[in-house]
Amino acid sequence: MPAYGKLVLVTSVFHPSDVAFARGWSRRAPGIDGWRVLLDREVGTERVSIIPPGADEPVFIVTRPGVRTVLERRVGGPGEDRLVLIGEFDNLRQAVQALCPLHDDHLQEIHEELEVAFPRARR
């Protein structure tokens, strides 16, 4: 009898709660001028660009081309622009935390905000 594979549905869209986490992270991550997060679109976000402290343009790009979330860095000289893989993560939350980890107190604040914005269904 043939074995049937498990069907996995993959989308390139980040879950809204992960996008909200990234925004909360950017407000709390340390650094002069802060870490700024730019979304390709508000609903159905597929690309998150991150401007680190001291930069004027996005340096890091986070996408989800498959099952894993990919964090890349823009590099290149004048007239050259390419992306170099930094790492693959399970989700957007882990990717931004890899760039600048937050203190547990700040993580708790973000999670409390997410509980309000995305309440769990009553069971």
C-alpha positions in Angstrom: 0.0 0.0 0.0 1.5 3.4 -0.9 2.3 5.9 1.8 0.7 9.3 1.5 2.7 12.3 2.3 1.6 15.0 4.6 0.3 18.0 2.7 1.8 21.3 3.9 0.4 24.6 2.8 3.1 27.2 2.5 2.5 30.9 2.0 5.0 33.7 1.6 2.8 36.0 3.8 3.8 36.7 7.3 1.2 36.2 10.0 -0.1 39.6 11.3 0.9 38.8 14.8 4.5 38.2 13.7 4.5 41.6 11.9 3.1 43.2 15.1 5.9 41.5 17.0 8.5 43.0 14.6 7.0 46.5 15.1 7.1 46.1 18.9 10.7 44.8 18.6 11.7 47.9 16.6 10.3 50.3 19.2 12.3 48.5 22.0 15.6 47.4 20.3 18.5 49.6 21.5 20.6 51.9 19.4 20.9 55.5 18.5 18.0 56.3 16.0 16.6 52.8 16.7 15.8 49.9 14.4 13.2 50.8 11.8 10.9 48.3 10.1 9.4 48.9 6.7 6.7 46.6 5.3 6.0 46.0 1.6 2.3 46.3 2.4 0.2 46.6 5.5 -2.0 43.6 4.8 -0.4 40.5 3.4 3.1 41.4 4.3 5.6 39.3 2.3 8.8 41.4 2.7 10.1 43.2 5.8 13.0 45.6 5.4 15.0 46.7 8.4 17.0 49.8 8.8 19.5 49.5 11.6 20.8 52.4 13.8 23.0 54.7 11.8 21.7 53.6 8.4 19.5 55.6 6.0 18.3 52.7 3.9 17.3 49.1 4.5 20.2 46.9 5.2 18.4 43.7 6.2 15.6 42.0 4.3 13.3 39.3 5.7 11.2 37.1 3.4 9.5 33.7 3.6 10.0 32.1 0.2 9.2 28.6 1.5 8.7 26.9 4.9 11.5 28.9 6.6 11.9 32.6 7.1 15.1 34.0 5.4 17.2 36.9 6.7 19.5 38.5 4.2 21.8 41.5 4.2 22.1 43.9 1.4 25.8 44.4 0.3 27.6 46.0 -2.5 29.4 49.0 -3.7 28.3 51.8 -6.0 26.0 50.5 -8.6 26.0 47.0 -7.1 23.3 45.6 -4.9 23.0 42.0 -3.9 21.7 40.0 -1.0 23.8 37.7 1.2 22.1 35.0 3.4 22.5 35.6 7.1 20.3 32.7 8.2 17.1 30.8 8.1 14.6 30.8 10.9 11.3 29.3 11.9 9.5 32.7 11.9 9.9 36.5 11.6 10.2 36.8 15.4 13.3 34.7 15.6 14.8 36.6 12.6 14.5 40.0 14.1 15.7 38.7 17.5 18.8 37.4 15.7 19.7 40.9 14.7 19.2 42.5 18.1 18.0 40.3 21.0 15.7 42.0 23.5 15.7 41.8 27.3 13.1 39.5 28.8 11.1 42.4 30.2 10.8 43.9 26.7 9.7 40.6 25.3 7.1 40.3 28.0 5.7 43.7 27.1 5.4 42.8 23.5 3.7 39.5 24.3 1.2 41.3 26.5 0.4 43.8 23.7 0.0 40.8 21.3 -2.5 39.2 23.7 -4.6 42.3 23.5 -4.3 42.7 19.7 -4.7 39.0 18.9 -6.8 37.4 21.7 -6.9 33.7 21.9 -10.2 32.0 21.1 -12.0 30.8 24.2 -12.2 27.1 24.5 
